Amino acid sequence: MKLKIYQVDAFTNAIFSGNPACVVPLEEWLPDDVLLNITKENAVAETAFFIKGKDNYHLRWFTPEVEMDLCGHATLASAHVISNFIDNNATEIKFETLSGQLSVQVNTEGYTLNFPSRKPKPSDLPEEITKALSIQPQKVYKDRDFMLVYKNEEEIKNLKIDRTYFDKINLGTGGVIVTAKGSESDFVSRFFTPQASILEDPVTGSAHCTLIPYWSEQLQKTKLSAIQLSERKGILNCEDLGDRVLISGNARTYLIGEIFIE
Protein backbone atom coordinates (compact mmCIF):
# COMPACT_ATOMS: atom_id res chain seq x y z
CA MET A 1 0.00 0.00 0.00
CA LYS A 2 1.24 3.46 -0.93
CA LEU A 3 -0.03 6.63 0.79
CA LYS A 4 0.67 10.28 0.10
CA ILE A 5 2.10 12.30 2.99
CA TYR A 6 2.56 16.03 3.44
CA GLN A 7 4.45 17.79 6.22
CA VAL A 8 3.29 21.33 6.89
CA ASP A 9 4.53 24.03 9.27
CA ALA A 10 1.39 25.61 10.73
CA PHE A 11 0.79 29.03 12.29
CA THR A 12 3.80 30.52 10.53
CA ASN A 13 4.83 32.25 7.32
CA ALA A 14 8.18 30.45 7.08
CA ILE A 15 9.42 26.87 7.26
CA PHE A 16 11.40 25.76 10.32
CA SER A 17 9.01 27.68 12.54
CA GLY A 18 5.44 27.27 13.76
CA ASN A 19 4.22 23.74 14.50
CA PRO A 20 4.97 20.86 12.12
CA ALA A 21 2.14 18.44 11.35
CA CYS A 22 1.95 15.53 8.96
CA VAL A 23 -1.18 15.10 6.85
CA VAL A 24 -2.14 11.77 5.24
CA PRO A 25 -5.19 11.63 2.91
CA LEU A 26 -6.90 8.22 2.87
CA GLU A 27 -9.39 6.45 0.62
CA GLU A 28 -10.71 4.39 3.56
CA TRP A 29 -9.89 4.10 7.24
CA LEU A 30 -6.98 1.89 8.21
CA PRO A 31 -6.90 0.08 11.58
CA ASP A 32 -6.20 2.42 14.49
CA ASP A 33 -2.95 0.66 15.34
CA VAL A 34 -1.68 1.35 11.81
CA LEU A 35 -2.64 5.04 12.10
CA LEU A 36 -0.84 5.22 15.42
CA ASN A 37 2.26 3.52 14.04
CA ILE A 38 2.36 5.95 11.11
CA THR A 39 2.17 8.80 13.61
CA LYS A 40 5.00 7.35 15.71
CA GLU A 41 7.13 6.96 12.58
CA ASN A 42 6.49 10.59 11.61
CA ALA A 43 7.84 11.74 14.99
CA VAL A 44 6.00 15.06 15.05
CA ALA A 45 3.46 16.24 17.62
CA GLU A 46 0.41 15.40 15.48
CA THR A 47 -0.50 13.55 12.31
CA ALA A 48 -3.88 14.21 10.68
CA PHE A 49 -5.74 11.65 8.56
CA PHE A 50 -8.78 12.51 6.48
CA ILE A 51 -11.23 10.93 4.05
CA LYS A 52 -13.16 13.03 1.54
CA GLY A 53 -16.95 12.88 1.87
CA LYS A 54 -19.68 14.34 -0.32
CA ASP A 55 -19.37 17.91 0.95
CA ASN A 56 -16.93 17.60 3.85
CA TYR A 57 -13.93 15.66 5.13
CA HIS A 58 -13.84 13.19 8.01
CA LEU A 59 -10.77 14.23 10.01
CA ARG A 60 -8.89 12.48 12.82
CA TRP A 61 -5.77 13.50 14.74
CA PHE A 62 -3.14 11.32 16.42
CA THR A 63 -0.15 12.05 18.62
CA PRO A 64 2.53 9.34 18.89
CA GLU A 65 0.64 8.17 22.00
CA VAL A 66 -3.14 8.68 21.55
CA GLU A 67 -5.96 9.85 19.30
CA MET A 68 -6.85 13.48 20.10
CA ASP A 69 -10.31 14.99 20.47
CA LEU A 70 -9.21 18.33 18.97
CA CYS A 71 -6.09 19.72 17.31
CA GLY A 72 -5.74 23.17 15.80
CA HIS A 73 -2.43 23.13 13.97
CA ALA A 74 -3.08 19.77 12.27
CA THR A 75 -6.52 21.04 11.18
CA LEU A 76 -4.89 24.12 9.67
CA ALA A 77 -2.29 21.88 8.01
CA SER A 78 -5.05 19.67 6.58
CA ALA A 79 -6.86 22.70 5.16
CA HIS A 80 -3.57 23.85 3.65
CA VAL A 81 -3.08 20.48 1.94
CA ILE A 82 -6.67 20.36 0.66
CA SER A 83 -6.66 23.92 -0.70
CA ASN A 84 -3.23 23.61 -2.33
CA PHE A 85 -3.16 20.01 -3.60
CA ILE A 86 -6.70 18.60 -3.71
CA ASP A 87 -9.23 21.40 -4.27
CA ASN A 88 -7.62 24.66 -5.41
CA ASN A 89 -11.00 26.41 -5.52
CA ALA A 90 -11.90 25.72 -1.89
CA THR A 91 -12.87 28.80 0.11
CA GLU A 92 -14.47 26.96 3.04
CA ILE A 93 -13.47 23.47 4.12
CA LYS A 94 -15.75 21.54 6.48
CA PHE A 95 -14.49 18.77 8.73
CA GLU A 96 -16.43 16.18 10.71
CA THR A 97 -14.46 15.33 13.86
CA LEU A 98 -14.63 14.02 17.42
CA SER A 99 -15.33 17.65 18.41
CA GLY A 100 -18.24 17.97 15.98
CA GLN A 101 -18.23 19.99 12.78
CA LEU A 102 -15.30 22.35 12.29
CA SER A 103 -14.73 24.69 9.39
CA VAL A 104 -11.76 26.52 7.92
CA GLN A 105 -12.03 29.62 5.77
CA VAL A 106 -9.37 29.92 3.08
CA ASN A 107 -8.37 33.42 1.97
CA THR A 108 -5.40 35.29 0.54
CA GLU A 109 -4.04 36.02 4.02
CA GLY A 110 -4.17 32.43 5.25
CA TYR A 111 -6.66 30.27 7.11
CA THR A 112 -9.29 30.90 9.78
CA LEU A 113 -10.39 28.00 11.98
CA ASN A 114 -13.90 28.05 13.49
CA PHE A 115 -13.61 26.03 16.71
CA PRO A 116 -15.71 25.49 19.85
CA SER A 117 -15.09 27.81 22.79
CA ARG A 118 -13.85 26.07 25.93
CA LYS A 119 -14.16 28.67 28.68
CA PRO A 120 -12.13 27.55 31.70
CA LYS A 121 -13.30 27.47 35.32
CA PRO A 122 -11.25 28.15 38.47
CA SER A 123 -9.51 25.00 39.67
CA ASP A 124 -7.00 23.59 42.11
CA LEU A 125 -3.64 22.47 40.79
CA PRO A 126 -2.55 18.85 41.32
CA GLU A 127 0.51 18.47 43.53
CA GLU A 128 2.50 16.82 40.73
CA ILE A 129 2.12 19.88 38.51
CA THR A 130 2.86 22.31 41.35
CA LYS A 131 6.14 20.52 42.12
CA ALA A 132 7.08 20.43 38.42
CA LEU A 133 6.88 24.22 37.97
CA SER A 134 9.95 26.41 38.47
CA ILE A 135 7.62 29.43 38.88
CA GLN A 136 4.21 29.23 40.52
CA PRO A 137 1.15 30.79 38.78
CA GLN A 138 -1.10 33.51 40.14
CA LYS A 139 -4.32 31.76 39.10
CA VAL A 140 -5.37 28.26 38.00
CA TYR A 141 -8.23 27.33 35.64
CA LYS A 142 -9.30 24.18 33.86
CA ASP A 143 -11.35 22.89 30.94
CA ARG A 144 -9.79 20.03 28.96
CA ASP A 145 -6.42 21.55 29.81
CA PHE A 146 -5.18 23.21 32.95
CA MET A 147 -4.58 26.91 32.28
CA LEU A 148 -2.09 28.66 34.58
CA VAL A 149 -2.05 32.47 34.57
CA TYR A 150 1.24 34.24 35.29
CA LYS A 151 2.28 37.78 36.18
CA ASN A 152 4.03 38.67 32.92
CA GLU A 153 5.58 37.45 29.68
CA GLU A 154 9.05 37.07 31.21
CA GLU A 155 7.76 34.44 33.63
CA ILE A 156 6.32 32.48 30.70
CA LYS A 157 9.66 32.65 28.86
CA ASN A 158 11.67 31.61 31.93
CA LEU A 159 9.40 28.82 33.15
CA LYS A 160 10.97 25.36 33.34
CA ILE A 161 9.23 21.99 33.79
CA ASP A 162 10.70 19.19 35.92
CA ARG A 163 9.57 15.99 34.23
CA THR A 164 10.44 13.96 37.33
CA TYR A 165 7.20 15.27 38.84
CA PHE A 166 5.32 16.34 35.71
CA ASP A 167 5.22 12.88 34.13
CA LYS A 168 3.64 11.36 37.24
CA ILE A 169 0.26 12.78 36.22
CA ASN A 170 -1.88 11.54 33.32
CA LEU A 171 -4.21 14.16 31.83
CA GLY A 172 -5.50 11.98 28.99
CA THR A 173 -5.78 14.17 25.89
CA GLY A 174 -5.22 17.30 27.99
CA GLY A 175 -2.14 19.30 28.89
CA VAL A 176 -1.00 22.39 30.75
CA ILE A 177 -1.28 25.88 29.27
CA VAL A 178 0.77 28.68 30.84
CA THR A 179 -0.20 32.20 29.85
CA ALA A 180 0.24 35.90 30.61
CA LYS A 181 -0.53 39.28 29.10
CA GLY A 182 1.89 39.93 26.24
CA SER A 183 4.31 42.78 25.71
CA GLU A 184 4.04 42.69 21.90
CA SER A 185 0.69 40.91 21.64
CA ASP A 186 -2.50 40.75 23.69
CA PHE A 187 -1.40 37.51 25.33
CA VAL A 188 1.30 34.86 25.18
CA SER A 189 1.34 31.18 26.06
CA ARG A 190 3.23 27.91 26.14
CA PHE A 191 1.82 24.36 26.23
CA PHE A 192 3.14 21.22 27.91
CA THR A 193 1.91 17.62 27.84
CA PRO A 194 2.88 15.15 30.60
CA GLN A 195 4.01 11.64 29.59
CA ALA A 196 4.33 12.74 25.95
CA SER A 197 7.32 12.10 23.71
CA ILE A 198 7.27 15.83 22.88
CA LEU A 199 7.01 17.77 26.17
CA GLU A 200 6.40 21.25 24.76
CA ASP A 201 4.08 21.69 21.80
CA PRO A 202 5.37 24.47 19.51
CA VAL A 203 1.96 26.02 18.67
CA THR A 204 -1.29 24.69 20.11
CA GLY A 205 -4.44 25.80 18.29
CA SER A 206 -6.80 23.85 20.56
CA ALA A 207 -5.38 25.56 23.66
CA HIS A 208 -6.62 28.85 22.23
CA CYS A 209 -10.18 27.56 22.54
CA THR A 210 -9.58 28.14 26.26
CA LEU A 211 -7.20 31.10 26.05
CA ILE A 212 -9.44 33.24 23.82
CA PRO A 213 -12.56 33.40 26.04
CA TYR A 214 -10.40 34.05 29.12
CA TRP A 215 -8.35 36.89 27.64
CA SER A 216 -11.34 38.34 25.79
CA GLU A 217 -13.05 38.77 29.15
CA GLN A 218 -9.92 40.04 30.90
CA LEU A 219 -9.00 42.58 28.23
CA GLN A 220 -12.58 43.48 27.30
CA LYS A 221 -12.03 42.97 23.57
CA THR A 222 -13.17 40.31 21.10
CA LYS A 223 -10.28 40.47 18.61
CA LEU A 224 -6.93 39.46 20.03
CA SER A 225 -3.36 38.86 18.91
CA ALA A 226 -1.45 35.94 20.37
CA ILE A 227 2.08 34.55 20.35
CA GLN A 228 3.05 31.06 21.52
CA LEU A 229 6.53 31.41 22.96
CA SER A 230 8.03 28.06 22.05
CA GLU A 231 11.46 27.81 20.45
CA ARG A 232 9.79 27.64 17.00
CA LYS A 233 7.27 30.39 17.90
CA GLY A 234 3.75 30.71 16.58
CA ILE A 235 1.63 33.73 15.67
CA LEU A 236 -2.17 33.59 15.88
CA ASN A 237 -4.96 36.10 15.35
CA CYS A 238 -8.01 35.32 17.44
CA GLU A 239 -11.63 36.34 17.82
CA ASP A 240 -14.17 35.50 20.51
CA LEU A 241 -17.65 34.74 19.12
CA GLY A 242 -19.21 33.54 22.38
CA ASP A 243 -19.79 29.82 21.96
CA ARG A 244 -17.22 29.66 19.12
CA VAL A 245 -13.75 31.09 18.55
CA LEU A 246 -11.88 32.03 15.37
CA ILE A 247 -8.18 31.21 15.16
CA SER A 248 -6.28 32.51 12.16
CA GLY A 249 -2.80 31.76 10.88
CA ASN A 250 -0.76 30.74 7.89
CA ALA A 251 1.10 27.60 6.84
CA ARG A 252 3.95 26.48 4.64
CA THR A 253 4.55 23.13 2.92
CA TYR A 254 7.82 21.55 4.03
CA LEU A 255 7.66 18.05 2.53
CA ILE A 256 5.65 15.92 0.10
CA GLY A 257 6.33 12.20 0.01
CA GLU A 258 4.98 8.68 0.00
CA ILE A 259 4.49 6.08 2.71
CA PHE A 260 4.91 2.39 1.84
CA ILE A 261 3.03 -0.08 4.04
CA GLU A 262 3.39 -3.80 3.43
HUUR-V318458 format. One record per backbone hydrogen bond with DSSP energy under -0.5 kcal/mol. CO is the residue of the C=O (numbers start at 0). NH is the residue of the N-H. Records with the same first field share a line. If there is no record, write none. Layout:
CO: NH, NH
//
This chain:
0: 260
2: 258
4: 256
5: 7, 22
6: 253, 254
7: 9, 20
8: 251
9: 18
10: 234
13: 16
17: 19
18: 9
19: 45
20: 7
21: 47
22: 5
23: 49
25: 51
30: 33, 34
31: 35
32: 36
33: 37
34: 38
35: 39
36: 40
37: 41
38: 42, 43
45: 21
46: 61
47: 23
48: 59
49: 25
50: 57
55: 52
56: 58, 95
57: 50
59: 48
60: 67
61: 46
65: 62
67: 60
70: 74
71: 75
72: 76
73: 77
74: 78
75: 79
76: 80
77: 81
78: 82
79: 83
80: 84, 85
81: 85, 86
86: 89
90: 105
91: 93
92: 103
93: 56
94: 96, 101
95: 58
96: 99
99: 96
101: 94
102: 113
103: 92
104: 106, 111
106: 109
109: 106
110: 248
111: 104
112: 114, 246
113: 102
114: 244
120: 141
123: 125
125: 128, 129
126: 130
127: 131
128: 132
129: 132
131: 161
138: 148
139: 122
140: 146
141: 120
144: 142
145: 176
146: 140, 148
147: 178
148: 137, 138
151: 155
152: 156
153: 157
154: 158
159: 133
160: 162
161: 164, 165
162: 166
164: 167
165: 168
168: 170
170: 173
174: 145
175: 191
176: 147
177: 189
178: 149
179: 187
185: 181
186: 226
187: 179
188: 228
189: 177
190: 200
191: 175
192: 195
196: 198
198: 192, 200
200: 190
201: 229
202: 204
203: 207
204: 207
205: 208
206: 209, 210
207: 211
208: 117
209: 213
210: 214
211: 215
212: 216
213: 217
214: 218
215: 219, 220
221: 223, 239
223: 237
224: 185, 186
225: 235
226: 188, 228
227: 229, 233
231: 17
232: 17
233: 227
235: 225
236: 247
237: 223
238: 240, 245
240: 242
242: 116
243: 240
244: 114
245: 238
246: 112
247: 236
248: 110
249: 10, 11
251: 8
254: 6
256: 4
258: 2, 260
//
